[in-house]
Amino acid sequence: MRDYYSARAAEYDKIYLKPERQPNLREMETWISGVFAGRLVLEIACGTGYWTQFFAPNANKVVALDAAEETLTIARHRVPPGKVEFIQGDAYELPARTESFDAAFAGFWWSHIPLERIDQFLRGLHRALEPGATVVFVDNRFVQGSSTPISERDDDGNTYQYRSLSDGSKHRVLKNFPSREELLSLVGPYASSAAYREWDYFWALEYTLAA
Ligand SMILES: C[S@@+](CC[C@H](N)C(=O)[O-])C[C@H]1O[C@@H](n2cnc3c(N)ncnc32)[C@H](O)[C@@H]1O
């Protein structure tokens, strides 16, 4: 995963140019801009900072983490300095920080977590957050004709896609498409309230971390 996104960094943002997805993206960008107003946000797997650029201006501060230095370099140029600290790190082994985060965001990360690691990831994330924190995930819905076809499913139920980069390399990438019910049941034990919403091409899960 990390190697694939390192190699893809320079062409990553092409995914946001798919014409059929533009109306959904504009709605989501407007929505996410206000969700973290005044909050101290921990962003996981920030990539090139596509989503950071929309919510950072209204946040108090953002610490945005990604495993790949190549995507972080693009993000650092995209988002004006000041509010955002970009750091390299592992989403499964979050660095100890002195801040107490009251919000977390991850865009298009959930779909890449192996099913057997989701609970481990959530527990690690929640340890970094204050009780009552707002947590938001956004990701893809599978849409026939627009999404890359699923090539296989492993014994744990994870699904995979084959993706090509402009240098001709081919990569097998874990990409899951959870249902509303799966998402709500996975965060249920940790949330005092949770809401799922969807657009044609995307879903969002927003919950409040229980005390
Ligand atoms: C699909 S991209 C999403 C990027 C960005 N959030 C967005 O929505 O445009 C997934 C990101 O996860 C990062 N990544 C992969 N494994 C990671 C890990 N173990 N810890 C942190 N980031 C990781 C990749 O470098 C890549 O930037």
The ligand as an ORCA input file, in Angstrom:
! r2SCAN-3c Opt
* xyz 0 1
  C      -6.314      6.423     -0.977
  S      -5.027      7.423     -0.320
  C      -5.990      8.683      0.489
  C      -5.285     10.005      0.547
  C      -6.123     11.169      1.054
  N      -6.648     10.934      2.371
  C      -7.259     11.477      0.116
  O      -8.417     11.200      0.482
  O      -7.034     12.007     -0.972
  C      -4.411      6.456      0.985
  C      -3.214      7.061      1.704
  O      -2.831      6.181      2.769
  C      -1.429      6.259      2.930
  N      -1.000      5.100      3.713
  C      -0.843      3.819      3.313
  N      -0.514      3.035      4.356
  C      -0.452      3.846      5.447
  C      -0.163      3.644      6.820
  N       0.103      2.419      7.304
  N      -0.190      4.692      7.643
  C      -0.471      5.945      7.186
  N      -0.761      6.203      5.892
  C      -0.761      5.170      5.041
  C      -0.894      6.324      1.517
  O       0.405      6.853      1.476
  C      -1.947      7.228      0.853
  O      -1.548      8.583      0.894
*
